[in-house]
Amino acid sequence: MGKKMKQEEKVVEKEVRKVMVDEAILESIEKETPKMKVITLSEISDKYGIRVSTAKLILKRLEEKGLIKLVSSDRRLKIWTGTKAEAAAS
């Protein structure tokens, strides 16, 4: 009979993302996102370490303020662009 090889268990670390957003993070999001060319929920979530649902609420508020503009919308993916990035491209 052949030898049995031990299989190493893979350890997957789960990242804990923030639900509540600090004022400092919120201010930096408001400052940086209008300059971005392409804005997605996953990009904001990864960059600032917040949940996607929280990022969705923040981007909705920024759109209402006029800091970002919705470019493309699908049932799964929404893409925004910053108003300052749009003005610089024109």
Residue pairs with C-beta under 8 A, 6 or more apart in sequence:
15 49
17 45
17 49
17 50
17 51
18 25
18 49
18 50
18 51
18 54
19 50
19 51
19 54
21 48
21 50
21 54
21 58
25 48
25 50
26 58
28 48
29 44
29 48
29 58
29 62
30 62
30 67
33 39
33 44
33 59
33 62
33 67
33 68
33 80
33 82
34 62
34 67
34 68
34 82
34 83
34 84
34 85
35 82
35 84
35 85
36 81
36 82
36 85
37 81
37 82
37 85
37 89
38 79
38 80
38 81
39 59
39 68
39 79
39 80
39 81
39 82
40 77
40 78
40 79
40 80
41 52
41 55
41 56
41 59
41 78
42 52
44 50
44 55
44 58
44 59
45 51
45 52
45 54
45 55
48 55
50 58
59 68
59 78
59 80
62 68
62 80
63 69
63 70
63 80
66 83
67 82
67 83
68 80
68 81
68 82
68 83
69 80
69 81
69 82
69 83
69 86
70 78
70 79
70 80
71 79
71 80
71 81
72 78
72 79
73 79
